């Protein structure tokens, strides 16, 4: 089936195949690491993750590059007010980003280049633009791109260039700008830049890169002069991506990216989530509220990436229940010994619906619907306790395929507390991070106390402890071999 994506450049859904027929070269804009990324940012990163997995499902190899902006005006201001260098500001935030990304099961990109480690590439790009006459050194010593010297300026954002005042410029970019002006490629170093470690030598003057420059330089270094896909949030269409096109295509004379794909905003109470408005929710906030990665992924994928969505407690609660049902199906498929012929039919039909949804501009809501239709049919067939092993294996394969893209199944953490009272080595359980080890150790400790209470025939205390453990999200199962302890994450 034909795989199609919405291309912001053409404002239409178009058939997509990688230029070489085999490998998708994809660049996605990452965070500016001066504060932890909020859930609105991560909606975009989850959209990128969905695209990456869906492209691989087509049989293509994906090379994804996601930048980390570790030098810009906000970072330098933070460094200046705290008496730190930009590295001291950005390194802890970079670590938080990767922790949050892994918690949300966002796959690793092939490269995470930092702006500060690619200064030579940026200097070379600026020099090329100066040599071609599309950039100029202004009276303030900074280098600017002259948008009136690049005829194609405005083609991504559909900006009416007749309204642009020729030669207008500012030294500082801001996400909230709505007007088009000559943009800074290289900013002359100021004392606060030097103090923060944010100044580098260049033939056209000691300074630092403008915001837009890094993405062009790093994308072309790792992916070549023409990308297959450039992705990001819809707020980056202008000025960031418009300026990337201008500086890249002015330098190479080639198309910078064949497709431009943008995800819409995540809102809170009808307002875009932003640090400027102070209405942000972080991944840490969700973790502390008990919202699992599986639940957030389900919540995000329940709305098409090109539609705005509103973060709500009701929606998250519904997603928590939905992923619990997915987890139950996974367990049933894992432990079943056979199925019915109809189970195999349901699997194949659901797979076709799932693949068609993803091929239709990453229609995640329809893909989620295909998964839950399969869930309903599979449960009904498993209730019949059939003996068809081939049909069961087909159902398992299709389930793995669908969850391999959506990744909305909770993952079970299991251990046993034996009747003898021997405490299990929780830290040895594979795949647990430090937080989960602490939680499991607490639960095991409480169940050891419950075991003692039962030995003393204090069943009221034993029941109270069990209730306490289950309130923290654990499932307690007593059996002849001991007490099983399980928690979905």
C-alpha positions in Angstrom: 0.0 0.0 0.0 1.1 3.6 -0.6 2.6 5.4 2.4 1.5 9.0 2.5 2.5 12.0 4.6 1.2 15.6 4.9 3.9 17.9 3.5 3.7 21.4 5.0 5.6 22.7 2.0 2.9 21.8 -0.4 -0.1 21.8 2.0 -1.1 18.4 0.8 -0.9 14.7 1.7 1.6 13.1 -0.7 3.0 9.6 -1.4 6.3 9.2 0.4 9.3 6.9 -0.3 12.9 7.7 0.6 14.9 9.3 -2.2 17.1 6.2 -2.5 14.3 3.8 -2.0 15.9 2.3 1.1 16.9 4.7 3.8 14.9 7.6 5.3 17.1 10.5 6.3 15.1 12.4 8.9 16.0 15.4 11.0 13.8 16.4 13.9 14.2 19.6 16.0 15.0 18.8 19.6 14.8 20.8 22.9 16.6 23.9 24.0 18.2 22.6 27.1 17.9 25.5 29.6 14.8 24.0 31.4 13.3 20.5 31.3 11.1 19.9 28.2 7.4 20.0 29.0 4.7 17.5 27.9 3.8 19.8 25.0 7.3 19.4 23.7 7.1 15.7 24.2 3.9 15.5 22.2 6.1 16.5 19.2 8.8 14.0 20.2 6.2 11.2 20.5 4.9 12.2 17.0 8.5 11.8 15.7 8.8 8.5 17.5 5.5 7.3 15.8 6.8 8.4 12.4 10.2 6.6 13.0 8.5 3.3 13.9 5.9 3.6 11.1 8.6 4.2 8.5 10.5 1.1 9.7 7.3 -0.9 9.5 7.4 -0.1 5.8 10.7 -2.0 5.6 12.9 1.2 5.3 15.9 1.9 7.4 15.7 5.2 9.3 18.6 7.5 10.2 17.3 10.1 12.6 19.2 13.2 13.8 17.8 15.3 16.6 19.7 18.4 17.7 20.2 19.7 21.2 20.3 23.5 21.3 22.9 24.2 24.0 23.7 27.8 23.2 21.2 30.6 22.6 20.0 33.8 24.2 17.9 32.1 26.9 20.8 29.8 27.9 23.2 32.7 28.1 20.8 34.8 30.2 20.4 31.8 32.6 24.1 31.4 32.8 24.6 35.1 33.4 22.0 35.3 36.2 23.3 32.2 38.0 27.0 32.8 37.5 27.5 29.6 35.6 28.8 28.6 32.2 26.5 27.5 29.4 27.8 23.9 29.9 26.9 24.0 33.6 23.4 25.2 32.7 22.8 22.7 29.9 24.4 19.4 30.9 22.0 18.6 33.8 19.0 19.6 31.6 20.3 17.4 28.8 20.4 14.4 31.2 16.9 15.1 32.3 15.7 15.2 28.6 17.2 11.7 28.0 15.8 10.3 31.2 12.3 11.7 30.3 12.6 10.4 26.7 13.6 6.9 27.9 10.7 6.9 30.4 8.3 7.7 27.6 9.8 4.8 25.5 10.9 7.2 22.8 13.5 5.3 20.7 17.0 6.6 20.5 17.8 8.7 17.4 21.0 7.7 15.6 22.6 11.1 16.5 22.0 13.8 19.1 24.4 16.5 18.0 24.9 19.6 20.2 25.3 23.1 18.7 28.5 23.8 20.8 30.3 20.8 19.3 29.5 21.8 15.7 30.8 25.4 15.6 33.3 24.7 12.7 30.5 23.5 10.5 28.4 26.6 11.3 31.3 28.9 10.6 31.9 27.3 7.3 28.2 27.7 6.3 28.2 31.4 7.2 31.4 31.9 5.2 29.7 30.2 2.2 26.7 32.5 2.5 28.9 35.6 2.7 30.9 34.5 -0.3 27.6 34.0 -2.3 26.4 37.5 -1.3 23.3 36.5 0.5 24.7 37.3 3.9 26.3 40.5 5.1 28.2 41.9 8.0 26.2 44.7 9.6 27.3 47.8 11.5 27.0 46.0 14.8 29.6 43.4 13.7 27.1 40.5 13.4 26.4 38.6 10.3 22.8 38.6 8.9 21.0 36.7 6.1 19.3 39.1 3.7 15.9 37.6 2.9 15.4 40.0 0.0 18.5 38.3 -1.6 16.8 34.9 -1.6 13.8 34.7 -4.0 12.3 31.7 -2.4 11.9 33.1 1.1 8.5 32.5 2.6 7.6 29.4 0.6 7.2 27.1 3.7 5.1 29.5 5.8 3.4 31.1 2.8 4.6 34.5 4.0 3.8 37.5 1.7 7.3 38.8 1.1 5.8 42.1 -0.2 5.1 43.0 3.4 8.7 42.5 4.5 10.6 45.7 5.1 13.9 45.2 3.3 16.9 45.3 5.5 15.0 45.1 8.8 16.7 43.0 11.4 17.1 42.2 15.1 19.8 40.5 17.0 17.6 38.2 19.1 15.3 35.5 17.8 12.2 34.6 19.8 9.7 31.8 19.4 6.8 34.2 19.6 7.8 36.5 16.7 5.2 36.8 14.0 7.0 39.2 11.6 9.7 38.4 9.0 13.1 40.1 9.1 16.7 39.6 8.2 17.9 37.0 10.7 21.2 36.7 12.6 23.5 34.0 11.4 26.4 35.0 13.7 26.2 37.4 16.6 29.2 39.4 17.6 30.4 38.3 21.1 29.4 40.4 24.1 31.0 40.4 27.6 28.2 38.2 28.9 28.8 35.7 26.1 32.5 35.5 26.9 31.8 35.1 30.6 29.4 32.2 29.9 31.8 30.4 27.6 29.6 31.2 24.6 32.0 32.8 22.1 34.1 31.3 19.4 36.6 32.7 16.8 35.6 33.1 13.2 37.0 34.8 10.1 34.2 37.3 10.3 34.5 38.1 14.0 34.5 36.4 17.4 30.9 35.5 18.3 28.3 32.8 18.5 25.8 31.3 16.2 22.2 32.5 15.7 19.4 30.1 16.6 18.6 28.8 13.1 22.2 28.2 11.9 22.8 25.0 13.9 20.1 22.9 12.4 21.2 23.5 8.8 24.8 22.8 9.5 24.2 19.7 11.6 21.5 18.3 9.3 23.7 18.5 6.2 26.7 17.1 8.1 24.9 13.9 9.1 22.3 13.5 6.4 23.6 15.3 3.3 22.4 18.4 1.4 18.9 17.1 0.8 16.9 15.4 3.6 13.9 13.1 3.1 12.0 14.5 6.1 12.4 17.4 8.4 10.1 17.4 11.4 9.1 19.5 14.4 6.4 21.3 16.1 4.0 23.6 14.2 5.4 26.6 16.1 8.7 26.1 14.2 7.4 26.6 10.7 8.2 30.3 11.0 10.7 31.7 11.6 12.9 28.7 12.4 12.2 26.3 9.5 11.7 29.1 7.0 15.1 30.4 7.8 16.7 26.9 7.7 15.4 26.6 4.1 16.7 30.0 3.1 20.3 29.5 4.5 20.6 25.9 3.4 19.3 26.3 -0.2 21.1 29.6 -0.7 24.3 27.8 0.2 23.8 24.6 -1.8 21.4 25.5 -4.6 19.6 22.2 -3.7 16.2 21.4 -2.1 16.9 21.2 1.7 14.2 18.8 2.6 11.7 16.9 0.4 9.0 16.7 3.1 8.3 19.0 6.1 6.1 17.4 8.8 4.8 19.3 11.8 2.9 18.3 14.9 0.2 20.5 16.5 0.1 21.9 20.0 -0.8 20.3 23.2 -3.0 22.7 25.2 -4.1 23.1 28.8 -7.5 24.7 29.2 -7.5 25.8 25.6 -4.1 27.6 25.8 -0.9 26.5 24.2 1.5 25.0 26.8 4.6 27.2 27.1 7.2 28.2 29.6 6.4 31.8 28.8 2.8 31.4 30.0 3.9 29.3 33.0 1.3 26.6 32.4 3.7 23.7 31.8 3.5 20.1 32.9 6.7 18.1 32.9 7.2 14.3 32.5 8.3 14.4 36.2 5.0 15.8 37.1 3.2 13.0 35.4 5.4 10.3 37.0 4.7 11.8 40.4 0.9 11.6 39.6 1.2 7.9 38.6 0.7 8.5 34.9 2.6 5.7 33.1 4.5 6.1 29.8 2.0 3.7 28.3 -0.9 5.8 29.3 0.6 9.1 28.0 1.5 7.4 24.7 -2.1 6.1 24.4 -3.5 9.6 25.3 -1.3 11.4 22.7 -1.9 8.9 19.9 -5.7 9.1 20.4 -5.6 12.4 18.5 -4.2 12.9 15.1 -0.8 14.7 15.1 -2.1 17.5 13.0 -4.9 18.3 15.4 -4.6 20.3 18.6 -5.4 18.4 21.8 -6.1 19.3 25.4 -4.4 17.8 28.4 -7.1 16.7 30.8 -7.3 14.5 33.9 -10.3 12.7 32.5 -8.4 11.8 29.3 -5.4 10.5 31.2 -7.6 8.4 33.5 -9.3 6.9 30.4 -5.9 6.1 28.9 -4.8 4.4 32.2 -7.8 2.1 32.0 -7.3 1.5 28.3 -3.6 0.4 28.6 -4.6 -1.8 31.5 -6.8 -3.7 29.1 -3.9 -3.9 26.6 -1.8 -5.4 29.4 -4.4 -8.0 30.2 -4.6 -9.0 26.5 -0.8 -9.3 26.4 -0.9 -11.6 29.5 -3.7 -13.7 28.0 -1.8 -14.2 24.7 1.3 -15.1 26.6 -0.3 -17.7 28.8 -2.8 -19.2 26.3 -2.1 -22.7 24.9 -4.1 -22.4 21.8 -6.8 -20.3 20.0 -9.5 -20.7 17.4 -9.3 -20.3 13.6 -11.3 -17.1 14.0 -8.6 -15.7 16.2 -6.2 -15.9 13.3 -8.7 -14.2 11.0 -9.2 -11.4 13.5 -5.5 -10.9 13.8 -4.9 -10.7 10.0 -7.9 -8.3 9.5 -6.7 -6.0 12.4 -3.2 -6.0 11.0 -4.5 -4.8 7.6 -6.5 -2.0 9.3 -3.6 -1.0 11.4 -1.2 -0.8 8.5 -3.7 1.2 6.4 -4.2 3.7 9.2 -0.5 4.3 9.6 0.0 4.6 5.8 -2.6 7.3 5.7 -0.6 10.2 7.1 0.2 8.4 10.4 -3.5 8.2 11.5 -2.7 7.1 15.0 -6.3 7.3 16.3 -7.4 4.8 13.6 -4.4 2.6 14.4 -5.3 2.6 18.1 -8.9 1.7 17.1 -7.6 -1.2 15.1 -5.7 -2.4 18.2 -8.7 -2.2 20.4 -10.9 -3.9 17.9 -8.4 -6.7 17.8 -8.4 -6.7 21.6 -12.2 -7.2 21.8 -12.3 -9.9 19.2 -9.2 -11.7 20.6 -10.6 -11.8 24.1 -13.8 -13.3 22.8 -12.0 -16.0 20.9 -9.6 -16.7 23.8 -12.7 -17.3 26.0 -13.5 -20.2 23.8 -10.3 -21.9 24.8 -9.4 -23.3 21.3 -6.5 -25.5 20.5 -5.3 -24.0 17.3 -1.6 -23.2 18.0 -1.0 -21.6 14.6 -3.8 -19.1 15.1 -2.5 -18.2 18.5 1.0 -17.6 17.1 -0.6 -15.4 14.4 -2.4 -13.4 17.1 0.8 -13.0 19.1 2.7 -11.8 16.0 0.1 -9.2 15.1 -0.1 -8.0 18.7 3.7 -7.6 18.8 3.6 -5.7 15.5 1.0 -3.2 16.6 2.4 -2.6 20.1 5.9 -2.4 18.5 4.7 0.8 16.9 2.3 2.3 19.4 4.1 0.9 22.5 1.1 1.4 24.7 1.2 -1.9 26.7 2.1 -1.5 30.4 5.1 -3.6 31.4 4.8 -5.9 34.3 7.4 -6.0 37.1 7.1 -9.4 38.9 8.8 -11.1 41.8 7.9 -13.7 44.5 7.9 -13.5 48.3 8.3 -17.1 49.3 6.5 -18.8 52.2 9.9 -19.4 53.9 10.3 -15.6 54.1 13.4 -15.4 52.0 13.6 -11.9 50.6 14.1 -11.8 46.8 16.9 -9.7 45.3 14.8 -6.9 43.8 17.8 -5.0 42.4 18.6 -8.0 40.1 15.3 -7.8 38.3 16.1 -6.8 34.7 14.9 -3.5 33.3 14.2 -1.7 36.5 15.4 1.9 37.0 16.4 3.1 40.5 12.9 4.5 41.2 11.2 1.2 40.4 13.7 -0.8 42.5 13.0 1.4 45.5 9.2 1.0 45.0 9.5 -2.8 44.6 11.8 -3.0 47.6 9.2 -1.1 49.7 6.4 -3.5 48.5 8.5 -6.6 49.2 9.3 -5.2 52.7 5.6 -4.7 53.4 4.7 -8.2 52.2 7.4 -9.6 54.5 5.6 -7.8 57.3 2.3 -9.3 56.0 3.9 -12.8 56.1 4.8 -12.3 59.7 1.3 -11.1 60.6 -0.2 -14.1 58.9 2.2 -16.4 60.9 0.9 -14.7 64.0 -2.7 -15.2 62.8 -3.2 -11.5 62.8 -5.3 -11.6 59.6 -6.7 -8.1 60.1 -3.2 -6.6 60.0 -2.3 -8.8 57.1 -5.3 -7.6 55.1 -4.5 -4.0 56.0 -0.9 -4.4 54.7 -2.2 -6.0 51.5 -4.5 -3.1 51.0 -1.7 -0.6 51.5 0.5 -2.3 48.9 -2.4 -2.5 46.4 -3.1 1.2 46.8 0.4 1.9 45.5 -0.4 0.1 42.2 0.8 -3.4 43.0 -1.1 -6.7 42.4 -0.8 -9.3 45.2 -1.5 -12.9 44.3 -1.3 -15.6 46.9 -0.6 -19.2 45.7 0.8 -22.5 46.9 4.4 -21.4 46.1 4.2 -18.1 47.9 3.0 -14.6 47.2 3.3 -13.1 43.8 3.9 -9.4 43.5 3.3 -7.6 40.2 3.1 -3.9 39.2 2.3 -2.5 35.8 4.5 0.4 34.7 
